[in-house]
Amino acid sequence: MEEELESSSASTTASSSSSSSYKLFLGIMSKRRTWVCIFVLVYAIILTSSWNFLKSILSWYNTQEAQPSSSGWPALYASVLLGAVFGVLSMVAALAVMVPATLVTWIAIVVLLAFFGKPRRALVVEGRKITREIAGFVIKILLKEGNLVAAVCAVLGYFALVRRNTEAD
């Protein structure tokens, strides 16, 4: 009997401590400053890693150009990689802006449908359709923007690398 009381009090203590830690976690995450700090931290990590990647691409290009039998191919490879890095960065930045805007749009549409007297089941079905349409639209725009930025950066990078190579000669 005593063992049952001890085990039930231990489980109550464990559940209350996990409940209090969950409440503390929710309290911390509900603050706007927390989300701003997470946003800045993620972007700092992304920029640091991409900066290191860009430096490694340029150092590889410099070693390839130092070889006497190098042609224009290293500049092409390096510019494509540079364009890809900048394209991915632009897509991440656009995604960070698009997610809250998309969420607000989705909520507004679902609330308007609810105000116009849609039944709950129909509202759920319409909400799923709207979610699919909005997500598809956002992904199409992200890919177009990212590809455009990548192409522009690749072309500009190629001309900058070729120009730098001809000035060095």
Secondary structure, 3 states (H helix, E strand, C coil): CHHHHHHHHHHHHHHHHHHHHHHHHHHHHCCHHHHHHHHHHHHHHHHHHHHHHHHHHHHHHHHHHHCCCCCCHHHHHHHHHHHHHHHHHHHHHHHHHHHHHHHHHHHHHHHHHHHCCCCHHHHHHHHHHHHHHHHHHHHHHHHHHHHHHHHHHHHHHHHHHHHHHHHHC
